[in-house]
Amino acid sequence: MSIANERFSELTHFIQAHSCQWSYQPTEGEWGIHHLDDPPPQQTLGPVFERGEACGLIAIGGEIQCQWGDIALLRLWKRPLPEVFAEYIMQPLGASKNWQWHGYDNSWAVLDDGQHLQSVPGGGHWGGGMVISAHDQYLVAKLMLDQGQHAGQKLLSADWIQQMVTPAAIAPWYGYFTWLNTGHVISPEASESSYFAMGIGGQMVWHDPVKDRVVVLR
């Protein structure tokens, strides 16, 4: 993995957008409090920044990160990503057939082999993204907790999962597309090795390797 792609996966551009748009440099440990929609303390806000403008730019930053990752995988596989995900992850896990992964009307890509394929976003909003049950989310999360193994079959690389939960140097509460509990910044009660998938609206998938536990909150 190149340095550029590593920084991209660690959401560095999100961090930069966060601190710039709020005109705020948090002290150590404060990222865990302000990493979502909550602004930093009122007295630290710059006079020209408003909540709506900043939150919109932050949301776009995170969505762009997912979009770029998805289009890169689409060009690598040269297949619709919902088909790849179903074949290599969901079907072996015994997941339901009710989950859906939609692209946008204008998110079609022309690949170098001439195929016209739709690129899918990471979220489930703005008319596109993944819609999935809590149980199916649990199956994927348990696969992560089990280091990519399911029923004696290797579905994901354990090395890749380890990289996902390795703290970024610039932001130790984040790995590769994954929120970390380094220093208990997200949850004082959860183990420090816990990691999370968190979405808009308070959705959360909590993985706790110490307690061998997965919790899906909707």
One Martini backbone bead per residue (centre of mass of N, CA, C, O) as a GRO file, in nm:
protein
  218
    1MET     BB    1   0.096   0.036   0.023
    2SER     BB    2   0.069   0.351  -0.010
    3ILE     BB    3   0.086   0.646   0.142
    4ALA     BB    4  -0.167   0.769   0.020
    5ASN     BB    5  -0.361   0.528   0.081
    6GLU     BB    6  -0.316   0.522   0.383
    7ARG     BB    7  -0.417   0.808   0.448
    8PHE     BB    8  -0.692   0.765   0.325
    9SER     BB    9  -0.784   0.527   0.515
   10GLU     BB   10  -0.730   0.725   0.779
   11LEU     BB   11  -0.879   1.004   0.723
   12THR     BB   12  -0.705   1.269   0.697
   13HIS     BB   13  -0.898   1.466   0.545
   14PHE     BB   14  -1.106   1.473   0.773
   15ILE     BB   15  -0.931   1.600   0.989
   16GLN     BB   16  -0.867   1.858   0.837
   17ALA     BB   17  -1.161   1.949   0.800
   18HIS     BB   18  -1.234   1.965   1.095
   19SER     BB   19  -1.023   2.175   1.199
   20CYS     BB   20  -1.080   2.394   0.986
   21GLN     BB   21  -1.397   2.441   1.002
   22TRP     BB   22  -1.370   2.500   1.327
   23SER     BB   23  -1.117   2.642   1.419
   24TYR     BB   24  -0.979   2.371   1.567
   25GLN     BB   25  -0.756   2.242   1.830
   26PRO     BB   26  -0.735   1.965   1.985
   27THR     BB   27  -0.677   1.800   2.251
   28GLU     BB   28  -0.588   1.543   2.412
   29GLY     BB   29  -0.882   1.328   2.379
   30GLU     BB   30  -1.113   1.506   2.215
   31TRP     BB   31  -1.199   1.344   1.961
   32GLY     BB   32  -1.406   1.148   2.100
   33ILE     BB   33  -1.620   1.387   2.131
   34HIS     BB   34  -1.589   1.545   1.817
   35HIS     BB   35  -1.612   1.335   1.556
   36LEU     BB   36  -1.891   1.422   1.479
   37ASP     BB   37  -2.155   1.652   1.510
   38ASP     BB   38  -2.007   1.775   1.737
   39PRO     BB   39  -1.892   2.051   1.851
   40PRO     BB   40  -1.695   2.238   1.991
   41PRO     BB   41  -1.658   2.456   2.203
   42GLN     BB   42  -1.788   2.766   2.169
   43GLN     BB   43  -1.524   2.939   2.241
   44THR     BB   44  -1.360   2.804   1.977
   45LEU     BB   45  -1.511   2.939   1.763
   46GLY     BB   46  -1.512   3.077   1.479
   47PRO     BB   47  -1.675   3.355   1.337
   48VAL     BB   48  -1.713   3.217   1.024
   49PHE     BB   49  -1.840   2.956   1.150
   50GLU     BB   50  -2.088   2.717   1.083
   51ARG     BB   51  -2.250   2.433   1.144
   52GLY     BB   52  -2.371   2.358   0.868
   53GLU     BB   53  -2.120   2.394   0.694
   54ALA     BB   54  -1.929   2.201   0.842
   55CYS     BB   55  -2.099   1.939   0.846
   56GLY     BB   56  -2.122   1.915   0.541
   57LEU     BB   57  -1.817   1.886   0.480
   58ILE     BB   58  -1.770   1.640   0.655
   59ALA     BB   59  -1.967   1.448   0.515
   60ILE     BB   60  -1.835   1.464   0.238
   61GLY     BB   61  -1.560   1.356   0.316
   62GLY     BB   62  -1.653   1.069   0.400
   63GLU     BB   63  -1.797   0.996   0.131
   64ILE     BB   64  -1.556   1.026  -0.058
   65GLN     BB   65  -1.389   0.803   0.061
   66CYS     BB   66  -1.583   0.574  -0.017
   67GLN     BB   67  -1.601   0.630  -0.320
   68TRP     BB   68  -1.303   0.585  -0.389
   69GLY     BB   69  -1.286   0.297  -0.287
   70ASP     BB   70  -1.508   0.178  -0.472
   71ILE     BB   71  -1.387   0.254  -0.751
   72ALA     BB   72  -1.126   0.096  -0.712
   73LEU     BB   73  -1.260  -0.187  -0.681
   74LEU     BB   74  -1.412  -0.187  -0.947
   75ARG     BB   75  -1.150  -0.174  -1.126
   76LEU     BB   76  -1.027  -0.435  -1.012
   77TRP     BB   77  -1.273  -0.646  -1.055
   78LYS     BB   78  -1.488  -0.588  -1.286
   79ARG     BB   79  -1.736  -0.573  -1.078
   80PRO     BB   80  -1.995  -0.566  -0.898
   81LEU     BB   81  -1.982  -0.528  -0.560
   82PRO     BB   82  -2.238  -0.684  -0.472
   83GLU     BB   83  -2.143  -0.951  -0.600
   84VAL     BB   84  -1.882  -0.986  -0.442
   85PHE     BB   85  -2.000  -0.973  -0.156
   86ALA     BB   86  -2.192  -1.212  -0.188
   87GLU     BB   87  -1.987  -1.439  -0.273
   88TYR     BB   88  -1.745  -1.386  -0.039
   89ILE     BB   89  -1.946  -1.326   0.222
   90MET     BB   90  -2.262  -1.368   0.252
   91GLN     BB   91  -2.299  -1.661   0.161
   92PRO     BB   92  -2.094  -1.803   0.355
   93LEU     BB   93  -2.253  -1.678   0.616
   94GLY     BB   94  -2.572  -1.698   0.572
   95ALA     BB   95  -2.716  -1.469   0.471
   96SER     BB   96  -2.937  -1.283   0.365
   97LYS     BB   97  -3.141  -1.144   0.078
   98ASN     BB   98  -3.222  -0.836   0.189
   99TRP     BB   99  -2.991  -0.692   0.107
  100GLN     BB  100  -2.872  -0.365  -0.012
  101TRP     BB  101  -2.684  -0.209  -0.300
  102HIS     BB  102  -2.672   0.124  -0.401
  103GLY     BB  103  -2.660   0.348  -0.643
  104TYR     BB  104  -2.641   0.610  -0.843
  105ASP     BB  105  -2.756   0.752  -1.129
  106ASN     BB  106  -2.444   0.901  -1.160
  107SER     BB  107  -2.243   0.619  -1.087
  108TRP     BB  108  -2.113   0.560  -1.361
  109ALA     BB  109  -1.864   0.346  -1.515
  110VAL     BB  110  -1.580   0.331  -1.734
  111LEU     BB  111  -1.391   0.087  -1.824
  112ASP     BB  112  -1.107  -0.040  -1.987
  113ASP     BB  113  -1.314  -0.277  -2.115
  114GLY     BB  114  -1.610  -0.108  -2.156
  115GLN     BB  115  -1.760  -0.116  -1.908
  116HIS     BB  116  -2.080  -0.048  -1.748
  117LEU     BB  117  -2.065   0.053  -1.408
  118GLN     BB  118  -2.182   0.067  -1.083
  119SER     BB  119  -2.115   0.273  -0.823
  120VAL     BB  120  -2.090   0.233  -0.472
  121PRO     BB  121  -2.163   0.341  -0.171
  122GLY     BB  122  -2.125   0.335   0.183
  123GLY     BB  123  -2.388   0.444   0.244
  124GLY     BB  124  -2.756   0.499   0.351
  125HIS     BB  125  -2.797   0.766   0.148
  126TRP     BB  126  -2.919   0.972  -0.094
  127GLY     BB  127  -3.033   0.702  -0.260
  128GLY     BB  128  -2.794   0.525  -0.140
  129GLY     BB  129  -2.650   0.225  -0.059
  130MET     BB  130  -2.677   0.039   0.236
  131VAL     BB  131  -2.920  -0.217   0.321
  132ILE     BB  132  -2.938  -0.363   0.655
  133SER     BB  133  -2.944  -0.585   0.889
  134ALA     BB  134  -2.848  -0.658   1.205
  135HIS     BB  135  -2.776  -0.955   1.155
  136ASP     BB  136  -2.589  -0.915   0.910
  137GLN     BB  137  -2.396  -0.731   1.059
  138TYR     BB  138  -2.310  -0.939   1.266
  139LEU     BB  139  -2.175  -1.142   1.074
  140VAL     BB  140  -1.952  -0.949   0.982
  141ALA     BB  141  -1.841  -0.876   1.263
  142LYS     BB  142  -1.767  -1.168   1.346
  143LEU     BB  143  -1.561  -1.206   1.124
  144MET     BB  144  -1.368  -0.996   1.231
  145LEU     BB  145  -1.329  -1.120   1.518
  146ASP     BB  146  -1.235  -1.404   1.358
  147GLN     BB  147  -1.014  -1.325   1.145
  148GLY     BB  148  -1.186  -1.425   0.873
  149GLN     BB  149  -1.332  -1.672   1.000
  150HIS     BB  150  -1.557  -1.944   0.867
  151ALA     BB  151  -1.611  -2.259   0.906
  152GLY     BB  152  -1.294  -2.302   0.818
  153GLN     BB  153  -1.297  -2.033   0.646
  154LYS     BB  154  -1.131  -1.797   0.443
  155LEU     BB  155  -1.250  -1.458   0.379
  156LEU     BB  156  -1.027  -1.296   0.537
  157SER     BB  157  -0.761  -1.107   0.620
  158ALA     BB  158  -0.587  -1.084   0.912
  159ASP     BB  159  -0.386  -0.863   0.830
  160TRP     BB  160  -0.597  -0.654   0.744
  161ILE     BB  161  -0.743  -0.633   1.014
  162GLN     BB  162  -0.495  -0.534   1.170
  163GLN     BB  163  -0.464  -0.272   1.008
  164MET     BB  164  -0.745  -0.152   1.075
  165VAL     BB  165  -0.659  -0.155   1.410
  166THR     BB  166  -0.434   0.045   1.358
  167PRO     BB  167  -0.311   0.321   1.463
  168ALA     BB  168  -0.283   0.632   1.372
  169ALA     BB  169  -0.052   0.874   1.402
  170ILE     BB  170  -0.255   1.129   1.372
  171ALA     BB  171  -0.502   0.915   1.480
  172PRO     BB  172  -0.546   0.682   1.734
  173TRP     BB  173  -0.880   0.655   1.679
  174TYR     BB  174  -0.774   0.544   1.388
  175GLY     BB  175  -0.783   0.350   1.104
  176TYR     BB  176  -0.932   0.158   0.859
  177PHE     BB  177  -1.239   0.265   0.855
  178THR     BB  178  -1.187   0.276   1.185
  179TRP     BB  179  -1.285   0.288   1.509
  180LEU     BB  180  -1.108   0.358   1.812
  181ASN     BB  181  -1.027   0.294   2.178
  182THR     BB  182  -0.801   0.473   2.231
  183GLY     BB  183  -0.798   0.573   2.554
  184HIS     BB  184  -1.116   0.560   2.573
  185VAL     BB  185  -1.261   0.783   2.375
  186ILE     BB  186  -1.544   0.636   2.321
  187SER     BB  187  -1.523   0.405   2.566
  188PRO     BB  188  -1.471   0.344   2.899
  189GLU     BB  189  -1.602   0.046   2.917
  190ALA     BB  190  -1.452  -0.048   2.694
  191SER     BB  191  -1.214  -0.187   2.551
  192GLU     BB  192  -0.926  -0.074   2.400
  193SER     BB  193  -0.959  -0.296   2.155
  194SER     BB  194  -1.190  -0.168   2.052
  195TYR     BB  195  -1.417  -0.147   1.766
  196PHE     BB  196  -1.582   0.069   1.509
  197ALA     BB  197  -1.895   0.116   1.346
  198MET     BB  198  -2.010   0.437   1.225
  199GLY     BB  199  -2.318   0.615   1.182
  200ILE     BB  200  -2.574   0.776   1.088
  201GLY     BB  201  -2.790   0.806   1.372
  202GLY     BB  202  -2.616   0.608   1.580
  203GLN     BB  203  -2.484   0.387   1.446
  204MET     BB  204  -2.346   0.064   1.573
  205VAL     BB  205  -2.042  -0.141   1.575
  206TRP     BB  206  -1.924  -0.358   1.826
  207HIS     BB  207  -1.588  -0.463   1.893
  208ASP     BB  208  -1.475  -0.717   2.143
  209PRO     BB  209  -1.203  -0.913   2.195
  210VAL     BB  210  -1.195  -0.961   2.503
  211LYS     BB  211  -1.521  -1.046   2.513
  212ASP     BB  212  -1.625  -1.170   2.256
  213ARG     BB  213  -1.795  -0.915   2.117
  214VAL     BB  214  -2.107  -0.824   1.951
  215VAL     BB  215  -2.264  -0.500   1.875
  216VAL     BB  216  -2.583  -0.387   1.751
  217LEU     BB  217  -2.675  -0.049   1.683
  218ARG     BB  218  -2.991   0.148   1.592
   0.00000   0.00000   0.00000
